Amino acid sequence: MFDLIRKYVDNRLKLVKIELVSVLANVTAGLVSSFMILLMITFIILMLSLSLAFWMASVFDSNTIGFLIVGGIYILTFIIYLSFSKDYIDTKVKDKIVSLAFKSDEELQDDEYVDFDDE
């Protein structure tokens, strides 16, 4: 009897470890993917910002004014972000992480269902 209980506990521990590894793998893959997308968007915005700053500099005949205008656009964007959408974006990020974490749990539950009518 005790041997069966010990085997059951060992199997449950192994299952918990496998589920934990699956959750960590999903979250890590999602974070790496998001980081790569963020990195690419950062480079795109950097190039567009430099182009806009140099174009504004040629319009106003002053590099300083061109770069200050682009900097002002970023400051204004940052203030708008903090004022209106920070909580919304935080919630979306948290929801995405939780959904990635529980995605593997749903897959495990789907795999546990066996339809014996097909046999």
The first five atom37 places (N, CA, C, CB, O) and aatype in JSON, in Angstrom:
{
  "aatype": [12, 13, 3, 10, 9, 1, 11, 18, 19, 3, 2, 1, 10, 11, 10, 19, 11, 9, 6, 10, 19, 15, 19, 10, 0, 2, 19, 16, 0, 7, 10, 19, 15, 15, 13, 12, 9, 10, 10, 12, 9, 16, 13, 9, 9, 10, 12, 10, 15, 10, 15, 10, 0, 13, 17, 12, 0, 15, 19, 13, 3, 15, 2, 16, 9, 7, 13, 10, 9, 19, 7, 7, 9, 18, 9, 10, 16, 13, 9, 9, 18, 10, 15, 13, 15, 11, 3, 18, 9, 3, 16, 11, 19, 11, 3, 11, 9, 19, 15, 10, 0, 13, 11, 15, 3, 6, 6, 10, 5, 3, 3, 6, 18, 19, 3, 13, 3, 3, 6],
  "atom_mask": [
    [1, 1, 1, 1, 1],
    [1, 1, 1, 1, 1],
    [1, 1, 1, 1, 1],
    [1, 1, 1, 1, 1],
    [1, 1, 1, 1, 1],
    [1, 1, 1, 1, 1],
    [1, 1, 1, 1, 1],
    [1, 1, 1, 1, 1],
    [1, 1, 1, 1, 1],
    [1, 1, 1, 1, 1],
    [1, 1, 1, 1, 1],
    [1, 1, 1, 1, 1],
    [1, 1, 1, 1, 1],
    [1, 1, 1, 1, 1],
    [1, 1, 1, 1, 1],
    [1, 1, 1, 1, 1],
    [1, 1, 1, 1, 1],
    [1, 1, 1, 1, 1],
    [1, 1, 1, 1, 1],
    [1, 1, 1, 1, 1],
    [1, 1, 1, 1, 1],
    [1, 1, 1, 1, 1],
    [1, 1, 1, 1, 1],
    [1, 1, 1, 1, 1],
    [1, 1, 1, 1, 1],
    [1, 1, 1, 1, 1],
    [1, 1, 1, 1, 1],
    [1, 1, 1, 1, 1],
    [1, 1, 1, 1, 1],
    [1, 1, 1, 0, 1],
    [1, 1, 1, 1, 1],
    [1, 1, 1, 1, 1],
    [1, 1, 1, 1, 1],
    [1, 1, 1, 1, 1],
    [1, 1, 1, 1, 1],
    [1, 1, 1, 1, 1],
    [1, 1, 1, 1, 1],
    [1, 1, 1, 1, 1],
    [1, 1, 1, 1, 1],
    [1, 1, 1, 1, 1],
    [1, 1, 1, 1, 1],
    [1, 1, 1, 1, 1],
    [1, 1, 1, 1, 1],
    [1, 1, 1, 1, 1],
    [1, 1, 1, 1, 1],
    [1, 1, 1, 1, 1],
    [1, 1, 1, 1, 1],
    [1, 1, 1, 1, 1],
    [1, 1, 1, 1, 1],
    [1, 1, 1, 1, 1],
    [1, 1, 1, 1, 1],
    [1, 1, 1, 1, 1],
    [1, 1, 1, 1, 1],
    [1, 1, 1, 1, 1],
    [1, 1, 1, 1, 1],
    [1, 1, 1, 1, 1],
    [1, 1, 1, 1, 1],
    [1, 1, 1, 1, 1],
    [1, 1, 1, 1, 1],
    [1, 1, 1, 1, 1],
    [1, 1, 1, 1, 1],
    [1, 1, 1, 1, 1],
    [1, 1, 1, 1, 1],
    [1, 1, 1, 1, 1],
    [1, 1, 1, 1, 1],
    [1, 1, 1, 0, 1],
    [1, 1, 1, 1, 1],
    [1, 1, 1, 1, 1],
    [1, 1, 1, 1, 1],
    [1, 1, 1, 1, 1],
    [1, 1, 1, 0, 1],
    [1, 1, 1, 0, 1],
    [1, 1, 1, 1, 1],
    [1, 1, 1, 1, 1],
    [1, 1, 1, 1, 1],
    [1, 1, 1, 1, 1],
    [1, 1, 1, 1, 1],
    [1, 1, 1, 1, 1],
    [1, 1, 1, 1, 1],
    [1, 1, 1, 1, 1],
    [1, 1, 1, 1, 1],
    [1, 1, 1, 1, 1],
    [1, 1, 1, 1, 1],
    [1, 1, 1, 1, 1],
    [1, 1, 1, 1, 1],
    [1, 1, 1, 1, 1],
    [1, 1, 1, 1, 1],
    [1, 1, 1, 1, 1],
    [1, 1, 1, 1, 1],
    [1, 1, 1, 1, 1],
    [1, 1, 1, 1, 1],
    [1, 1, 1, 1, 1],
    [1, 1, 1, 1, 1],
    [1, 1, 1, 1, 1],
    [1, 1, 1, 1, 1],
    [1, 1, 1, 1, 1],
    [1, 1, 1, 1, 1],
    [1, 1, 1, 1, 1],
    [1, 1, 1, 1, 1],
    [1, 1, 1, 1, 1],
    [1, 1, 1, 1, 1],
    [1, 1, 1, 1, 1],
    [1, 1, 1, 1, 1],
    [1, 1, 1, 1, 1],
    [1, 1, 1, 1, 1],
    [1, 1, 1, 1, 1],
    [1, 1, 1, 1, 1],
    [1, 1, 1, 1, 1],
    [1, 1, 1, 1, 1],
    [1, 1, 1, 1, 1],
    [1, 1, 1, 1, 1],
    [1, 1, 1, 1, 1],
    [1, 1, 1, 1, 1],
    [1, 1, 1, 1, 1],
    [1, 1, 1, 1, 1],
    [1, 1, 1, 1, 1],
    [1, 1, 1, 1, 1],
    [1, 1, 1, 1, 1],
    [1, 1, 1, 1, 1]
  ],
  "atom_positions": [
    [[0.82, -1.2, 0.0], [0.0, 0.0, 0.0], [0.86, 1.26, 0.0], [-0.93, 0.0, 1.2], [0.62, 2.19, -0.77]],
    [[1.87, 1.27, 0.89], [2.73, 2.44, 0.95], [3.55, 2.6, -0.32], [3.66, 2.36, 2.16], [3.85, 3.71, -0.74]],
    [[3.89, 1.49, -0.92], [4.65, 1.53, -2.17], [3.82, 2.18, -3.29], [5.08, 0.11, -2.59], [4.35, 2.94, -4.09]],
    [[2.54, 1.88, -3.34], [1.65, 2.48, -4.34], [1.48, 3.98, -4.1], [0.27, 1.78, -4.32], [1.47, 4.77, -5.05]],
    [[1.36, 4.36, -2.85], [1.23, 5.79, -2.51], [2.51, 6.54, -2.9], [0.93, 5.97, -0.99], [2.45, 7.64, -3.45]],
    [[3.66, 5.93, -2.61], [4.93, 6.55, -2.97], [5.06, 6.71, -4.48], [6.1, 5.72, -2.42], [5.49, 7.75, -4.96]],
    [[4.67, 5.67, -5.23], [4.72, 5.75, -6.69], [3.77, 6.83, -7.21], [4.37, 4.39, -7.31], [4.09, 7.57, -8.14]],
    [[2.58, 6.91, -6.59], [1.61, 7.93, -7.0], [2.17, 9.33, -6.77], [0.29, 7.75, -6.23], [2.07, 10.2, -7.64]],
    [[2.76, 9.56, -5.6], [3.33, 10.88, -5.29], [4.48, 11.19, -6.23], [3.82, 10.94, -3.81], [4.61, 12.32, -6.71]],
    [[5.33, 10.2, -6.52], [6.43, 10.41, -7.46], [5.91, 10.77, -8.84], [7.31, 9.15, -7.54], [6.44, 11.67, -9.5]],
    [[4.88, 10.08, -9.28], [4.31, 10.37, -10.59], [3.67, 11.76, -10.64], [3.27, 9.31, -10.96], [3.8, 12.48, -11.63]],
    [[3.01, 12.15, -9.57], [2.41, 13.49, -9.51], [3.49, 14.56, -9.54], [1.54, 13.64, -8.24], [3.34, 15.59, -10.2]],
    [[4.59, 14.32, -8.83], [5.7, 15.28, -8.84], [6.3, 15.4, -10.23], [6.78, 14.86, -7.83], [6.62, 16.5, -10.69]],
    [[6.46, 14.27, -10.91], [6.98, 14.3, -12.28], [6.02, 15.07, -13.2], [7.19, 12.86, -12.8], [6.47, 15.83, -14.05]],
    [[4.74, 14.86, -13.03], [3.75, 15.56, -13.84], [3.8, 17.07, -13.58], [2.35, 15.02, -13.55], [3.71, 17.86, -14.52]],
    [[3.93, 17.46, -12.33], [4.02, 18.88, -12.0], [5.28, 19.49, -12.62], [4.02, 19.08, -10.47], [5.24, 20.6, -13.14]],
    [[6.39, 18.76, -12.57], [7.63, 19.24, -13.19], [7.47, 19.41, -14.69], [8.79, 18.29, -12.88], [7.91, 20.41, -15.26]],
    [[6.83, 18.44, -15.33], [6.63, 18.52, -16.78], [5.72, 19.71, -17.12], [6.01, 17.21, -17.32], [5.98, 20.44, -18.07]],
    [[4.66, 19.89, -16.34], [3.76, 21.03, -16.58], [4.49, 22.35, -16.37], [2.53, 20.95, -15.66], [4.29, 23.3, -17.13]],
    [[5.33, 22.42, -15.34], [6.08, 23.64, -15.07], [7.05, 23.95, -16.2], [6.83, 23.52, -13.75], [7.17, 25.1, -16.63]],
    [[7.73, 22.94, -16.69], [8.66, 23.13, -17.81], [7.9, 23.59, -19.05], [9.44, 21.83, -18.1], [8.37, 24.45, -19.8]],
    [[6.74, 23.02, -19.27], [5.93, 23.42, -20.43], [5.48, 24.87, -20.31], [4.71, 22.5, -20.56], [5.53, 25.61, -21.3]],
    [[5.05, 25.27, -19.14], [4.63, 26.66, -18.92], [5.82, 27.6, -19.11], [4.02, 26.83, -17.51], [5.7, 28.63, -19.78]],
    [[6.95, 27.26, -18.53], [8.13, 28.11, -18.67], [8.59, 28.2, -20.12], [9.27, 27.57, -17.81], [9.03, 29.26, -20.57]],
    [[8.48, 27.1, -20.85], [8.86, 27.11, -22.26], [7.95, 28.03, -23.06], [8.82, 25.68, -22.84], [8.42, 28.8, -23.9]],
    [[6.64, 27.96, -22.81], [5.71, 28.83, -23.52], [5.94, 30.3, -23.2], [4.28, 28.45, -23.18], [5.95, 31.14, -24.1]],
    [[6.13, 30.6, -21.93], [6.35, 31.99, -21.53], [7.67, 32.5, -22.09], [6.34, 32.13, -19.99], [7.73, 33.62, -22.6]],
    [[8.71, 31.71, -22.02], [10.01, 32.11, -22.54], [9.96, 32.33, -24.05], [11.07, 31.07, -22.2], [10.5, 33.31, -24.55]],
    [[9.31, 31.43, -24.76], [9.2, 31.58, -26.21], [8.43, 32.84, -26.56], [8.51, 30.35, -26.83], [8.8, 33.57, -27.48]],
    [[7.36, 33.11, -25.82], [6.6, 34.34, -26.05], [7.4, 35.59, -25.77], [0.0, 0.0, 0.0], [7.33, 36.56, -26.52]],
    [[8.17, 35.56, -24.69], [8.99, 36.73, -24.34], [10.11, 36.95, -25.35], [9.57, 36.56, -22.95], [10.38, 38.09, -25.72]],
    [[10.76, 35.88, -25.79], [11.83, 36.02, -26.78], [11.27, 36.55, -28.09], [12.54, 34.66, -27.01], [11.86, 37.44, -28.72]],
    [[10.13, 36.02, -28.5], [9.49, 36.49, -29.73], [9.11, 37.97, -29.61], [8.25, 35.64, -30.04], [9.35, 38.75, -30.53]],
    [[8.53, 38.34, -28.49], [8.15, 39.73, -28.27], [9.38, 40.63, -28.24], [7.36, 39.87, -26.97], [9.35, 41.74, -28.76]],
    [[10.46, 40.16, -27.62], [11.68, 40.95, -27.57], [12.25, 41.18, -28.97], [12.73, 40.25, -26.68], [12.7, 42.28, -29.29]],
    [[12.23, 40.15, -29.8], [12.75, 40.3, -31.17], [11.91, 41.28, -31.98], [12.79, 38.93, -31.88], [12.44, 42.1, -32.73]],
    [[10.6, 41.2, -31.82], [9.72, 42.14, -32.51], [9.99, 43.56, -32.01], [8.23, 41.77, -32.31], [10.06, 44.49, -32.81]],
    [[10.13, 43.72, -30.71], [10.4, 45.03, -30.12], [11.73, 45.58, -30.62], [10.41, 44.95, -28.6], [11.85, 46.78, -30.89]],
    [[12.73, 44.72, -30.73], [14.03, 45.15, -31.22], [13.95, 45.64, -32.67], [15.04, 44.0, -31.12], [14.52, 46.68, -33.0]],
    [[13.24, 44.93, -33.51], [13.08, 45.33, -34.9], [12.3, 46.64, -35.01], [12.39, 44.23, -35.71], [12.65, 47.51, -35.8]],
    [[11.24, 46.78, -34.23], [10.47, 48.02, -34.24], [11.32, 49.19, -33.77], [9.21, 47.89, -33.36], [11.2, 50.3, -34.29]],
    [[12.18, 48.95, -32.79], [13.07, 50.0, -32.29], [14.01, 50.49, -33.39], [13.89, 49.5, -31.09], [14.2, 51.69, -33.56]],
    [[14.59, 49.56, -34.15], [15.48, 49.96, -35.25], [14.72, 50.72, -36.33], [16.16, 48.74, -35.85], [15.23, 51.69, -36.89]],
    [[13.51, 50.28, -36.63], [12.71, 50.97, -37.65], [12.39, 52.39, -37.19], [11.4, 50.2, -37.93], [12.53, 53.34, -37.96]],
    [[11.96, 52.54, -35.94], [11.64, 53.87, -35.41], [12.89, 54.74, -35.36], [11.01, 53.76, -34.01], [12.82, 55.93, -35.64]],
    [[14.02, 54.15, -35.01], [15.28, 54.9, -34.97], [15.62, 55.47, -36.35], [16.42, 54.0, -34.46], [15.97, 56.64, -36.49]],
    [[15.53, 54.62, -37.37], [15.85, 55.08, -38.72], [14.87, 56.14, -39.21], [15.85, 53.9, -39.69], [15.27, 57.13, -39.81]],
    [[13.59, 55.93, -38.94], [12.59, 56.93, -39.34], [12.77, 58.23, -38.58], [11.17, 56.4, -39.12], [12.57, 59.31, -39.14]],
    [[13.15, 58.14, -37.31], [13.37, 59.35, -36.51], [14.57, 60.14, -37.02], [13.58, 58.98, -35.04], [14.52, 61.36, -37.13]],
    [[15.64, 59.43, -37.33], [16.81, 60.13, -37.88], [16.47, 60.78, -39.21], [17.99, 59.16, -38.04], [16.88, 61.91, -39.48]],
    [[15.73, 60.08, -40.04], [15.34, 60.65, -41.33], [14.48, 61.89, -41.14], [14.58, 59.61, -42.17], [14.7, 62.91, -41.8]],
    [[13.51, 61.81, -40.24], [12.65, 62.97, -39.96], [13.46, 64.13, -39.39], [11.53, 62.58, -38.99], [13.24, 65.28, -39.76]],
    [[14.39, 63.82, -38.48], [15.21, 64.88, -37.87], [16.07, 65.57, -38.92], [16.09, 64.31, -36.75], [16.18, 66.8, -38.91]],
    [[16.69, 64.81, -39.81], [17.52, 65.44, -40.84], [16.67, 66.2, -41.86], [18.36, 64.38, -41.56], [17.08, 67.24, -42.37]],
    [[15.47, 65.68, -42.15], [14.59, 66.4, -43.06], [14.14, 67.72, -42.44], [13.36, 65.54, -43.43], [14.15, 68.76, -43.1]],
    [[13.75, 67.67, -41.14], [13.37, 68.92, -40.44], [14.55, 69.87, -40.35], [12.84, 68.62, -39.02], [14.37, 71.09, -40.42]],
    [[15.74, 69.33, -40.19], [16.94, 70.17, -40.15], [17.15, 70.87, -41.48], [18.18, 69.33, -39.79], [17.55, 72.04, -41.51]],
    [[16.89, 70.19, -42.57], [17.06, 70.84, -43.89], [15.96, 71.87, -44.13], [17.05, 69.78, -45.01], [16.2, 72.87, -44.81]],
    [[14.77, 71.64, -43.59], [13.68, 72.61, -43.74], [13.99, 73.89, -42.97], [12.35, 72.01, -43.27], [13.77, 74.99, -43.48]],
    [[14.5, 73.75, -41.74], [14.76, 74.91, -40.89], [16.21, 75.38, -40.95], [14.4, 74.58, -39.47], [16.57, 76.32, -40.24]],
    [[17.04, 74.74, -41.77], [18.46, 75.08, -41.9], [19.2, 75.04, -40.56], [18.61, 76.46, -42.52], [20.1, 75.84, -40.32]],
    [[18.81, 74.12, -39.7], [19.48, 73.97, -38.4], [19.3, 72.54, -37.91], [18.91, 74.99, -37.36], [18.18, 72.07, -37.7]],
    [[20.44, 71.86, -37.73], [20.36, 70.49, -37.2], [19.75, 70.47, -35.81], [21.75, 69.86, -37.15], [18.98, 69.56, -35.48]],
    [[20.07, 71.46, -35.01], [19.58, 71.51, -33.64], [18.06, 71.57, -33.6], [20.16, 72.72, -32.91], [17.42, 70.83, -32.86]],
    [[17.48, 72.44, -34.4], [16.02, 72.57, -34.41], [15.36, 71.29, -34.93], [15.59, 73.77, -35.29], [14.35, 70.86, -34.38]],
    [[15.92, 70.68, -35.95], [15.36, 69.44, -36.48], [15.32, 68.34, -35.45], [0.0, 0.0, 0.0], [14.31, 67.65, -35.29]],
    [[16.43, 68.16, -34.73], [16.48, 67.1, -33.71], [15.65, 67.46, -32.48], [17.93, 66.84, -33.3], [15.09, 66.57, -31.84]],
    [[15.56, 68.74, -32.14], [14.71, 69.16, -31.02], [13.23, 68.91, -31.33], [14.94, 70.64, -30.7], [12.48, 68.51, -30.44]],
    [[12.82, 69.14, -32.56], [11.42, 68.88, -32.93], [11.1, 67.39, -32.79], [11.14, 69.37, -34.37], [10.06, 67.03, -32.24]],
    [[11.98, 66.54, -33.29], [11.76, 65.09, -33.17], [11.77, 64.68, -31.69], [12.83, 64.3, -33.96], [10.95, 63.86, -31.28]],
    [[12.68, 65.23, -30.9], [12.7, 64.94, -29.46], [11.41, 65.4, -28.79], [0.0, 0.0, 0.0], [10.88, 64.71, -27.92]],
    [[10.91, 66.56, -29.2], [9.65, 67.06, -28.65], [8.48, 66.14, -29.0], [0.0, 0.0, 0.0], [7.58, 65.94, -28.19]],
    [[8.51, 65.58, -30.21], [7.46, 64.62, -30.59], [7.5, 63.4, -29.68], [7.62, 64.19, -32.07], [6.45, 62.91, -29.26]],
    [[8.7, 62.92, -29.37], [8.82, 61.76, -28.47], [8.39, 62.1, -27.05], [10.26, 61.23, -28.47], [7.76, 61.28, -26.39]],
    [[8.73, 63.28, -26.57], [8.3, 63.69, -25.23], [6.78, 63.78, -25.17], [8.93, 65.05, -24.84], [6.17, 63.32, -24.2]],
    [[6.16, 64.36, -26.19], [4.71, 64.46, -26.24], [4.07, 63.07, -26.29], [4.27, 65.29, -27.45], [3.08, 62.82, -25.6]],
    [[4.63, 62.17, -27.09], [4.12, 60.8, -27.17], [4.24, 60.1, -25.82], [4.89, 60.01, -28.25], [3.33, 59.37, -25.42]],
    [[5.35, 60.31, -25.14], [5.56, 59.69, -23.83], [4.55, 60.2, -22.81], [6.98, 59.97, -23.33], [4.02, 59.41, -22.02]],
    [[4.28, 61.49, -22.81], [3.31, 62.07, -21.87], [1.91, 61.52, -22.15], [3.32, 63.62, -21.97], [1.17, 61.2, -21.22]],
    [[1.55, 61.43, -23.42], [0.24, 60.88, -23.79], [0.15, 59.42, -23.35], [0.01, 61.0, -25.31], [-0.89, 58.99, -22.84]],
    [[1.22, 58.67, -23.55], [1.23, 57.26, -23.12], [1.02, 57.15, -21.62], [2.56, 56.6, -23.5], [0.18, 56.36, -21.17]],
    [[1.76, 57.94, -20.84], [1.63, 57.87, -19.38], [0.24, 58.31, -18.92], [2.69, 58.74, -18.72], [-0.3, 57.77, -17.95]],
    [[-0.33, 59.27, -19.61], [-1.62, 59.8, -19.2], [-2.79, 58.87, -19.51], [-1.86, 61.13, -19.85], [-3.71, 58.75, -18.71]],
    [[-2.75, 58.22, -20.65], [-3.94, 57.52, -21.11], [-3.82, 56.0, -21.2], [-4.33, 58.04, -22.42], [-4.73, 55.29, -20.78]],
    [[-2.73, 55.49, -21.73], [-2.74, 54.08, -22.09], [-1.81, 53.19, -21.29], [-2.4, 53.95, -23.51], [-1.73, 52.0, -21.59]],
    [[-1.11, 53.68, -20.3], [-0.18, 52.85, -19.54], [-0.89, 51.68, -18.87], [0.55, 53.69, -18.49], [-0.44, 50.54, -18.99]],
    [[-1.99, 51.95, -18.18], [-2.72, 50.88, -17.49], [-3.29, 49.86, -18.47], [-3.84, 51.46, -16.63], [-3.28, 48.66, -18.21]],
    [[-3.79, 50.35, -19.6], [-4.36, 49.46, -20.61], [-3.28, 48.53, -21.17], [-5.0, 50.27, -21.75], [-3.52, 47.33, -21.3]],
    [[-2.12, 49.06, -21.48], [-1.04, 48.25, -22.04], [-0.5, 47.29, -20.99], [0.09, 49.15, -22.58], [-0.2, 46.14, -21.3]],
    [[-0.37, 47.76, -19.74], [0.07, 46.86, -18.67], [-0.88, 45.66, -18.54], [0.15, 47.62, -17.33], [-0.43, 44.53, -18.39]],
    [[-2.17, 45.93, -18.6], [-3.15, 44.86, -18.48], [-3.04, 43.89, -19.65], [-4.56, 45.44, -18.41], [-3.11, 42.68, -19.45]],
    [[-2.86, 44.41, -20.87], [-2.74, 43.55, -22.04], [-1.49, 42.66, -21.95], [-2.68, 44.4, -23.33], [-1.54, 41.48, -22.3]],
    [[-0.38, 43.21, -21.47], [0.85, 42.43, -21.33], [0.67, 41.33, -20.28], [2.05, 43.34, -20.94], [1.07, 40.19, -20.51]],
    [[0.07, 41.67, -19.16], [-0.17, 40.66, -18.12], [-1.1, 39.56, -18.63], [-0.78, 41.33, -16.86], [-0.87, 38.38, -18.38]],
    [[-2.15, 39.96, -19.36], [-3.07, 38.96, -19.91], [-2.36, 38.03, -20.89], [-4.25, 39.66, -20.61], [-2.62, 36.83, -20.91]],
    [[-1.47, 38.59, -21.69], [-0.75, 37.78, -22.67], [0.16, 36.77, -21.98], [0.08, 38.68, -23.61], [0.23, 35.61, -22.39]],
    [[0.86, 37.21, -20.93], [1.75, 36.31, -20.19], [0.94, 35.19, -19.52], [2.56, 37.09, -19.13], [1.35, 34.03, -19.55]],
    [[-0.19, 35.54, -18.92], [-1.02, 34.53, -18.27], [-1.59, 33.55, -19.3], [-2.17, 35.19, -17.49], [-1.64, 32.35, -19.05]],
    [[-2.01, 34.07, -20.46], [-2.56, 33.17, -21.48], [-1.47, 32.23, -22.02], [-3.18, 33.97, -22.63], [-1.76, 31.07, -22.32]],
    [[-0.24, 32.72, -22.15], [0.86, 31.84, -22.56], [1.13, 30.79, -21.5], [2.12, 32.66, -22.83], [1.43, 29.63, -21.82]],
    [[1.04, 31.19, -20.24], [1.32, 30.24, -19.16], [0.28, 29.13, -19.1], [1.38, 30.97, -17.82], [0.62, 27.98, -18.82]],
    [[-0.98, 29.46, -19.36], [-2.03, 28.46, -19.26], [-2.31, 27.75, -20.57], [-3.28, 29.09, -18.75], [-3.15, 26.85, -20.63]],
    [[-1.63, 28.14, -21.63], [-1.82, 27.49, -22.92], [-1.42, 26.02, -22.84], [-1.01, 28.21, -24.03], [-2.12, 25.14, -23.35]],
    [[-0.3, 25.76, -22.19], [0.14, 24.37, -22.08], [-0.8, 23.56, -21.19], [1.57, 24.31, -21.53], [-0.99, 22.37, -21.42]],
    [[-1.39, 24.2, -20.17], [-2.33, 23.5, -19.31], [-3.56, 23.08, -20.1], [-2.73, 24.39, -18.11], [-4.07, 21.98, -19.91]],
    [[-4.04, 23.95, -20.99], [-5.19, 23.61, -21.82], [-4.83, 22.48, -22.78], [-5.68, 24.84, -22.6], [-5.65, 21.6, -23.05]],
    [[-3.61, 22.51, -23.31], [-3.18, 21.44, -24.22], [-3.13, 20.1, -23.49], [-1.81, 21.77, -24.83], [-3.51, 19.07, -24.05]],
    [[-2.65, 20.12, -22.25], [-2.6, 18.88, -21.47], [-4.01, 18.36, -21.2], [-1.85, 19.11, -20.15], [-4.25, 17.15, -21.28]],
    [[-4.93, 19.26, -20.88], [-6.29, 18.83, -20.61], [-6.94, 18.27, -21.86], [-7.12, 19.98, -20.06], [-7.7, 17.3, -21.79]],
    [[-6.66, 18.86, -23.02], [-7.2, 18.35, -24.28], [-6.65, 16.96, -24.57], [-6.88, 19.3, -25.44], [-7.36, 16.1, -25.09]],
    [[-5.37, 16.74, -24.24], [-4.75, 15.44, -24.49], [-5.27, 14.36, -23.54], [-3.25, 15.56, -24.36], [-5.24, 13.17, -23.88]],
    [[-5.74, 14.77, -22.37], [-6.21, 13.79, -21.4], [-7.54, 13.18, -21.81], [-6.34, 14.43, -20.03], [-7.87, 12.07, -21.38]],
    [[-8.3, 13.87, -22.63], [-9.61, 13.37, -23.05], [-9.43, 12.28, -24.08], [-10.49, 14.51, -23.6], [-8.81, 12.49, -25.13]],
    [[-9.97, 11.14, -23.79], [-9.89, 10.01, -24.72], [-11.3, 9.63, -25.1], [-9.13, 8.79, -24.08], [-12.15, 9.38, -24.25]],
    [[-11.54, 9.59, -26.39], [-12.86, 9.21, -26.9], [-12.83, 7.74, -27.26], [-13.26, 10.08, -28.12], [-12.21, 7.36, -28.25]],
    [[-13.51, 6.91, -26.48], [-13.49, 5.46, -26.7], [-14.53, 5.03, -27.73], [-13.73, 4.74, -25.39], [-14.57, 3.86, -28.13]],
    [[-15.37, 5.95, -28.16], [-16.39, 5.6, -29.15], [-15.78, 5.32, -30.52], [-17.41, 6.71, -29.26], [-16.38, 4.59, -31.31]],
    [[-14.61, 5.89, -30.82], [-13.98, 5.72, -32.11], [-13.37, 4.34, -32.29], [-12.93, 6.76, -32.31], [-13.14, 3.91, -33.42]],
    [[-13.1, 3.66, -31.21], [-12.42, 2.36, -31.3], [-13.34, 1.23, -31.64], [-11.72, 2.05, -30.01], [-12.9, 0.08, -31.74]]
  ]
}
